[in-house]
Amino acid sequence: MKNVTFNGFIGSILIAALLVSAAIGLFWTPYDPMKLGFTARLAAPSSAHWLGTDEFGRDVLSRLIVGARASVWIGTLTVTFATVCGTLIGLVSGYARGWIDAVIMAVNNALLAFPGILLALGLLAVFGANQYGIIFALGIAYSPSMARVVRGAVLSLREREFIEASKVMGNGELYTMFRHILPNCIAPITVLATSMFGWAILSESALSFLGLGVPPPAPTWGNMLAAGRPFIEQAVWLGLFPGLAIALTLLGINLLGDALRDKLDPRMRGLK
């Protein structure tokens, strides 16, 4: 139990640091993240520029802070989109069963056959490489995973006594689904959504690294990592700090997700 608490504590600190950085970036950064300074190109970390400057003389710390804001925004909207769509699809599929379930899950399994990043790449070719195109593409790519988890939970719940009691009382199908079944699916939804937030940040960084993310000069951790690649020997900090930000964020999300799973899953509580 102490280990679970420690994981949750460390994960919470790392995620809190991400959220605070994103909030600060809305109002203040040490320097203008877009301002060019050719006299300070590739300056090493110093008291003037704590994390150095990039090939255009822009402050790396300022761009990391603004990049955190972009990552949180994209991750939050992606998870919201995927959670709402996937939950509704899984709820209908698991509760209706029969041919409706068969058709929905056939389409869902077909989407799951594609790795999420490849599906997102294909969708971005249609929607274009921009912030909301990324959100829509990743949301569609991750919705099938949420739908599958919710469907499994609904199938185990729909035959329970309290569902039968709701039907006997004359409650409608929609009322039973949203009043009695959906609240009992919150635990798996919460755990998966937490992990999905990390997937979204990593995928956005990967897409930006490939040149299909948020278009420059707007800073994201992925395109900062890509821009620093040609200067890996001359200015190692250009790749080090964005990569470290991504790694620590994913570590925090994974630790927090594990703690939430152990807290919310009764099967895991029974093992403690």
Disulfide bonds with the S-S distance in Angstrom:
none
